[in-house]
Amino acid sequence: MAPVMMAAIGIGGNQRTKKPAPANDTSALELKKKNEELEKELRESKEREEEMRRKLQSAWERLRVAEEAEERLCSQLGELEAEAVQQARDYHAQIVYLTEQLSRANNLLHKTGSSISL
């Protein structure tokens, strides 16, 4: 009779370990669902990061182009300033020359005793 009891105890023990399994299945499903959500969030985060990287690269390129344009404009401005200074010197020299000519003509008129006054 003792061997039969052992067999019955052994069978009963196996049934107890199988009953909690549905709870483990639920936990496993919840973990799987949570894992899928986290993976989705990770993918979305990587997509946002890549988009930000593209935007940063685009902004960096626009900045580089703007800096080059600024350098060209500064160079052109410097050339225009140099040209303006040269023109001002030329005009000043022309004014000095014409003033001297007018002064000589006026002196000549005074020496000749002409009544015309400039």
C-alpha positions as CSV (number, residue, x, y, z in Angstrom):
1,M,0.0,0.0,0.0
2,A,2.8,2.4,0.6
3,P,3.9,2.5,-3.1
4,V,0.4,3.6,-4.2
5,M,0.4,6.5,-1.8
6,M,3.7,7.7,-3.2
7,A,2.4,7.6,-6.7
8,A,-0.6,9.6,-5.6
9,I,1.6,12.2,-3.9
10,G,3.8,12.5,-6.9
11,I,0.8,13.1,-9.2
12,G,-0.7,15.7,-6.9
13,G,2.6,17.5,-6.8
14,N,2.8,17.8,-10.5
15,Q,-0.7,19.3,-10.7
16,R,0.1,22.1,-8.2
17,T,3.0,23.4,-10.3
18,K,0.9,23.6,-13.4
19,K,-1.9,25.8,-11.9
20,P,0.2,28.9,-11.3
21,A,1.3,28.8,-15.0
22,P,-1.6,30.9,-16.3
23,A,-0.5,33.8,-13.9
24,N,3.0,33.5,-15.4
25,D,1.5,33.6,-18.9
26,T,-0.3,36.8,-18.0
27,S,2.9,38.3,-16.6
28,A,4.8,37.1,-19.7
29,L,2.3,38.7,-22.0
30,E,2.4,42.0,-20.0
31,L,6.2,42.0,-20.1
32,K,6.1,41.3,-23.9
33,K,3.6,44.1,-24.4
34,K,5.7,46.5,-22.3
35,N,8.8,45.4,-24.2
36,E,7.1,46.1,-27.5
37,E,6.0,49.5,-26.3
38,L,9.5,50.3,-25.2
39,E,10.9,49.1,-28.5
40,K,8.4,51.3,-30.3
41,E,9.4,54.3,-28.1
42,L,13.1,53.6,-28.8
43,R,12.4,53.5,-32.6
44,E,10.5,56.8,-32.4
45,S,13.3,58.3,-30.3
46,K,15.9,57.2,-32.8
47,E,13.8,58.6,-35.7
48,R,13.5,62.0,-33.8
49,E,17.2,61.9,-33.2
50,E,17.9,61.3,-36.8
51,E,15.6,64.1,-37.8
52,M,17.3,66.5,-35.4
53,R,20.6,65.4,-36.8
54,R,19.4,66.2,-40.3
55,K,18.1,69.6,-39.2
56,L,21.4,70.4,-37.4
57,Q,23.4,69.4,-40.5
58,S,21.1,71.6,-42.6
59,A,21.5,74.5,-40.2
60,W,25.3,74.0,-40.2
61,E,25.4,74.1,-44.0
62,R,23.3,77.3,-44.0
63,L,25.6,78.9,-41.5
64,R,28.6,78.0,-43.6
65,V,27.1,79.5,-46.7
66,A,26.1,82.7,-44.7
67,E,29.7,83.0,-43.4
68,E,31.1,82.7,-46.9
69,A,28.6,85.3,-48.1
70,E,29.6,87.6,-45.3
71,E,33.3,87.3,-46.2
72,R,32.5,88.1,-49.8
73,L,30.4,91.1,-48.8
74,C,33.1,92.4,-46.5
75,S,35.7,92.0,-49.2
76,Q,33.5,93.9,-51.7
77,L,32.8,96.6,-49.1
78,G,36.5,97.0,-48.5
79,E,37.1,97.4,-52.3
80,L,34.3,100.0,-52.6
81,E,35.7,101.9,-49.6
82,A,39.1,102.0,-51.2
83,E,37.6,103.1,-54.5
84,A,35.6,105.8,-52.7
85,V,38.7,107.1,-50.9
86,Q,40.6,107.2,-54.3
87,Q,37.7,109.1,-55.9
88,A,37.6,111.6,-53.0
89,R,41.4,112.2,-53.4
90,D,41.0,112.7,-57.1
91,Y,38.1,115.1,-56.6
92,H,40.1,117.0,-54.0
93,A,43.1,117.2,-56.2
94,Q,40.9,118.5,-59.1
95,I,39.3,121.1,-56.7
96,V,42.8,122.3,-55.6
97,Y,44.0,122.5,-59.2
98,L,40.9,124.5,-60.3
99,T,41.2,126.8,-57.3
100,E,44.9,127.4,-58.1
101,Q,44.0,128.1,-61.7
102,L,41.2,130.5,-60.7
103,S,43.6,132.2,-58.3
104,R,46.2,132.7,-61.0
105,A,43.6,134.0,-63.4
106,N,42.4,136.4,-60.8
107,N,46.0,137.6,-60.1
108,L,46.6,138.0,-63.8
109,L,43.5,140.2,-64.1
110,H,44.7,142.3,-61.2
111,K,48.1,142.8,-62.7
112,T,46.8,143.8,-66.1
113,G,44.5,146.3,-64.4
114,S,41.3,144.9,-65.9
115,S,38.1,146.0,-64.4
116,I,36.6,142.4,-64.5
117,S,36.5,140.8,-61.1
118,L,36.1,137.2,-60.4
